[in-house]
Amino acid sequence: MILMALEWGLAAMLVGGGIFALIGSWGLLRLPDPMQRLHAPTKATTVGVGAALVASGLGLTLTDGVISLQEALVAVFLFVTAPLSALWLARVHLWQRVPKDSLPPPVSGDWAVFHGADAADPAGRTGDGPAR
């Protein structure tokens, strides 16, 4: 009885993870702005794949009694690389020749890496594009 409840819980986790991954993929296609499109795959898809990895690891533990290190390593890799890749994609987007007023507004303050055309960073680049 308990094993059946755990299997139902794992199945629900897999379905929920699939729904999150589907919503993240749909958001990647449907959101209008590149900065908004970064949010969908890095958040929803990470949660979706993370749920599938947790369900896979717990399922293996329940059926074989073995703790799988592969699922844990993939999850750590995913949770480290997805936010960092989104950060660098956002920075590249900001350093392109995109007018500052066309960017979505930040939650508070100003964009941390966007200095504007009059300010230069330590590498000698200005906010209106990469160094030439």
PyMOL commands that set and color helices and strands:
alter all, ss='L'
color gray80, all
select helices_A, chain A and resi 2-30+34-64+69-95+100-102
alter helices_A, ss='H'
color red, helices_A
deselect
rebuild
show_as cartoon
